[in-house]
Amino acid sequence: MDRWHPDHEDYISALKDVDEDERTRCLGEMRSASYKRAFLISLKQRYPDGQGIALKLSKQLSSANKKLTKAIQAYNNIQSLWEPQSGQYPATVSFEVACDTSWDTYQTLHASMGEPGLPYSIKRKAIDAVSLKERAVEEQEMVKTEMERVMQHLHTQHGITLQEIHRCQESDNISGQAVLTQHIIRIELRMYRSFHRFKQHIPALPAPPSSHIQYILPSHMSDSDGSSYDDVSDDDYVLEVSSDEEEEDSNDDTNEVL
């Protein structure tokens, strides 16, 4: 079998392939080592010299420097065998240039070529961050479900109380009607407070009834944003209703005296 002459077309083509394979392999190792080196330096700066973790990081940094130096030497040795077959790659590389993680030549490499090889701690943090995000989404859905349950419970209580009020009206049970009216006012107040706090998270939440609250709200207060219900406590409504009842009782006593 005859050897190819350096000027032979097949020889030139094969040399280009070998040149690209060897240079990209060495550059990939250099990129991986430089990324790890930069990461270790950023970590080491957080701890004072002499501290246990700082000493451990120093050893890892020395190991990364050795790997980077070895990859640089392997790349530069190619120059003694043949000249670069493409203008895409430099003939030689210095340590300072190889340490630059933003070096343009690194960006030309394929993503899988000499993968950066992030430390396990960083990969673990990334996994934890993704898990935390997924858990947060689950928590949001759970909270929304709980909001809907709260509103459903209040709607149920409102319906039951309203039925009892109607029964008291039919039987002329005034005292029972008064007690239940105070109770349904509290329920409607809680429903409106919950509605105006929940609706930004659940836009489709149905509006609560206000058949009793609307008659006792001060005229200057509006429920357009729910703020009026936050400013007035349950006791304010009860006291207002109670004062009306006391006034009626007082009028009845006065009429009896007259």
C-alpha positions as CSV (number, residue, x, y, z in Angstrom):
1,M,0.0,0.0,0.0
2,D,1.5,3.3,-1.1
3,R,1.8,6.2,1.4
4,W,0.0,9.4,0.6
5,H,2.1,12.2,-0.5
6,P,1.6,15.5,1.5
7,D,0.2,17.1,-1.6
8,H,-2.3,14.3,-2.2
9,E,-6.0,15.3,-2.0
10,D,-6.9,12.4,0.4
11,Y,-3.9,13.2,2.7
12,I,-5.0,16.8,3.0
13,S,-8.6,15.9,3.6
14,A,-7.7,13.3,6.3
15,L,-5.3,15.8,7.9
16,K,-8.0,18.4,8.2
17,D,-10.3,15.9,9.9
18,V,-7.6,14.8,12.4
19,D,-6.6,18.4,13.0
20,E,-10.2,19.5,13.8
21,D,-10.8,16.4,16.0
22,E,-7.7,16.9,18.1
23,R,-8.0,20.6,18.5
24,T,-11.7,20.5,19.4
25,R,-11.0,17.7,21.9
26,C,-8.2,19.7,23.6
27,L,-10.3,22.9,23.5
28,G,-13.2,21.1,25.1
29,E,-11.1,19.9,28.0
30,M,-9.7,23.4,28.4
31,R,-13.2,24.9,28.4
32,S,-14.4,22.4,31.0
33,A,-11.4,23.0,33.3
34,S,-11.6,26.8,32.9
35,Y,-15.3,26.8,33.8
36,K,-14.6,24.7,36.9
37,R,-11.7,26.9,37.8
38,A,-13.7,30.1,37.6
39,F,-16.5,28.5,39.7
40,L,-14.0,27.4,42.4
41,I,-12.5,30.9,42.5
42,S,-15.9,32.5,43.1
43,L,-16.6,30.1,45.9
44,K,-13.2,30.5,47.5
45,Q,-13.7,34.3,47.7
46,R,-16.6,33.8,50.1
47,Y,-14.4,32.2,52.8
48,P,-11.4,33.5,54.6
49,D,-8.0,31.9,54.1
50,G,-7.2,29.2,56.6
51,Q,-10.8,28.1,57.0
52,G,-11.4,24.4,56.5
53,I,-13.7,24.8,53.4
54,A,-11.3,27.4,52.0
55,L,-8.4,24.9,52.2
56,K,-10.5,22.2,50.5
57,L,-11.4,24.6,47.7
58,S,-7.8,25.5,47.3
59,K,-6.9,21.9,46.7
60,Q,-9.7,21.6,44.1
61,L,-8.5,24.8,42.4
62,S,-5.0,23.4,42.2
63,S,-6.4,20.3,40.6
64,A,-8.4,22.3,38.1
65,N,-5.3,24.4,37.2
66,K,-3.3,21.2,36.5
67,K,-6.0,19.8,34.2
68,L,-6.2,23.1,32.4
69,T,-2.4,23.2,32.0
70,K,-2.3,19.7,30.7
71,A,-5.0,20.4,28.1
72,I,-3.1,23.5,27.0
73,Q,0.1,21.5,26.6
74,A,-1.7,18.9,24.6
75,Y,-3.1,21.5,22.3
76,N,0.2,23.4,21.8
77,N,2.0,20.1,21.0
78,I,-0.2,19.8,17.9
79,Q,1.7,22.7,16.4
80,S,4.9,20.6,16.4
81,L,3.2,18.0,14.3
82,W,1.4,20.1,11.7
83,E,0.2,23.6,11.1
84,P,-3.5,24.5,11.8
85,Q,-5.6,23.3,8.8
86,S,-8.2,25.9,9.5
87,G,-8.3,29.6,10.5
88,Q,-11.0,28.7,13.0
89,Y,-8.5,27.6,15.7
90,P,-5.4,29.4,17.0
91,A,-2.0,27.7,16.5
92,T,-1.2,27.9,20.3
93,V,-3.0,28.9,23.4
94,S,-1.7,30.7,26.5
95,F,-2.8,29.9,30.1
96,E,-4.3,33.4,30.5
97,V,-6.4,33.1,27.4
98,A,-7.5,29.6,28.3
99,C,-8.7,30.9,31.8
100,D,-11.1,33.3,30.1
101,T,-14.5,31.6,30.2
102,S,-15.8,34.1,27.7
103,W,-13.1,33.4,25.1
104,D,-14.7,33.5,21.6
105,T,-13.2,30.1,20.6
106,Y,-15.0,28.4,23.5
107,Q,-18.3,29.7,22.1
108,T,-17.7,28.1,18.8
109,L,-17.5,24.6,20.3
110,H,-20.5,22.4,20.3
111,A,-22.5,22.4,23.5
112,S,-21.7,18.8,24.2
113,M,-18.0,19.2,23.4
114,G,-16.1,19.2,26.6
115,E,-19.2,19.9,28.7
116,P,-18.5,22.4,31.5
117,G,-19.0,19.6,34.1
118,L,-20.5,21.7,36.9
119,P,-19.8,20.4,40.4
120,Y,-22.4,18.2,42.0
121,S,-23.3,20.9,44.6
122,I,-24.4,23.2,41.8
123,K,-26.4,20.5,40.1
124,R,-28.0,19.7,43.4
125,K,-28.9,23.3,43.9
126,A,-30.4,23.4,40.4
127,I,-32.5,20.3,41.1
128,D,-33.6,21.7,44.4
129,A,-34.6,25.0,42.8
130,V,-36.7,23.2,40.2
131,S,-38.3,21.1,42.9
132,L,-39.0,24.2,45.0
133,K,-40.7,25.8,42.0
134,E,-42.9,22.8,41.4
135,R,-43.8,22.6,45.0
136,A,-44.7,26.3,45.0
137,V,-47.1,25.8,42.1
138,E,-48.6,22.9,44.0
139,E,-49.0,25.0,47.1
140,Q,-50.7,27.8,45.1
141,E,-53.2,25.3,43.7
142,M,-53.8,23.9,47.2
143,V,-54.4,27.4,48.6
144,K,-56.8,28.2,45.7
145,T,-58.7,25.0,46.5
146,E,-58.9,26.0,50.1
147,M,-60.2,29.4,49.2
148,E,-63.0,27.8,47.1
149,R,-63.8,25.6,50.0
150,V,-64.0,28.5,52.4
151,M,-66.4,30.4,50.1
152,Q,-68.5,27.2,49.6
153,H,-68.8,26.7,53.3
154,L,-69.9,30.3,53.9
155,H,-72.4,30.1,51.0
156,T,-73.8,26.9,52.7
157,Q,-74.0,28.6,56.1
158,H,-75.7,31.6,54.6
159,G,-78.3,29.5,52.9
160,I,-79.1,27.6,56.1
161,T,-79.3,30.8,58.1
162,L,-81.5,32.5,55.6
163,Q,-84.0,29.5,55.7
164,E,-84.1,29.8,59.5
165,I,-84.8,33.5,59.3
166,H,-87.8,32.8,56.9
167,R,-89.1,30.3,59.4
168,C,-88.9,32.8,62.2
169,Q,-90.7,35.3,60.1
170,E,-93.5,32.8,59.3
171,S,-93.9,32.0,63.0
172,D,-93.5,35.6,64.1
173,N,-90.5,34.7,66.2
174,I,-89.0,38.2,66.4
175,S,-86.2,37.4,68.9
176,G,-85.0,34.4,66.9
177,Q,-85.1,36.5,63.8
178,A,-83.0,39.2,65.4
179,V,-80.3,36.7,66.6
180,L,-80.2,35.0,63.2
181,T,-80.0,38.4,61.4
182,Q,-76.9,39.3,63.4
183,H,-75.5,35.9,62.5
184,I,-76.2,36.3,58.8
185,I,-74.7,39.8,58.8
186,R,-71.5,38.3,60.2
187,I,-71.5,35.6,57.5
188,E,-72.1,38.1,54.7
189,L,-69.3,40.3,56.0
190,R,-66.9,37.4,56.1
191,M,-68.0,36.4,52.6
192,Y,-67.3,39.8,51.2
193,R,-64.0,40.1,52.9
194,S,-63.0,36.7,51.6
195,F,-64.4,37.4,48.1
196,H,-62.4,40.6,47.7
197,R,-59.2,39.0,48.9
198,F,-59.6,35.8,46.9
199,K,-61.0,37.1,43.6
200,Q,-57.5,38.3,42.4
201,H,-56.4,34.7,42.6
202,I,-59.7,33.1,41.4
203,P,-61.3,35.5,38.9
204,A,-64.3,33.1,38.4
205,L,-65.3,33.2,42.0
206,P,-69.0,34.0,42.2
207,A,-70.0,37.2,44.0
208,P,-71.5,36.7,47.5
209,P,-75.0,37.8,48.5
210,S,-75.4,41.1,50.4
211,S,-79.1,41.1,51.2
212,H,-78.5,42.2,54.8
213,I,-75.3,44.1,54.8
214,Q,-76.3,46.6,52.2
215,Y,-79.1,48.0,54.4
216,I,-76.8,48.8,57.3
217,L,-73.7,50.1,55.6
218,P,-73.0,53.8,56.0
219,S,-73.9,55.7,52.9
220,H,-70.3,57.0,52.4
221,M,-68.9,53.5,52.2
222,S,-68.6,51.5,49.0
223,D,-67.9,47.9,48.4
224,S,-66.4,48.3,45.0
225,D,-63.0,47.1,46.2
226,G,-63.9,45.5,49.5
227,S,-62.0,48.0,51.6
228,S,-65.2,49.2,53.3
229,Y,-65.6,45.7,54.8
230,D,-62.1,45.6,56.0
231,D,-62.6,48.8,58.0
232,V,-65.6,47.7,59.8
233,S,-65.6,44.8,62.3
234,D,-68.2,42.2,63.0
235,D,-68.9,43.8,66.3
236,D,-69.7,47.1,64.6
237,Y,-72.5,45.5,62.7
238,V,-73.8,43.7,65.8
239,L,-73.6,46.9,67.9
240,E,-75.5,48.8,65.2
241,V,-78.2,46.3,65.1
242,S,-78.4,46.0,68.8
243,S,-78.6,49.8,69.2
244,D,-81.5,49.8,66.7
245,E,-83.3,47.1,68.8
246,E,-82.6,49.0,72.0
247,E,-84.0,52.2,70.5
248,E,-87.2,50.3,69.4
249,D,-87.5,48.8,73.0
250,S,-87.1,52.3,74.5
251,N,-89.8,53.7,72.2
252,D,-92.1,50.9,73.2
253,D,-91.5,51.6,76.9
254,T,-92.1,55.3,76.4
255,N,-95.4,54.5,74.6
256,E,-96.5,52.3,77.5
257,V,-95.7,55.1,80.0
258,L,-97.6,57.6,78.0
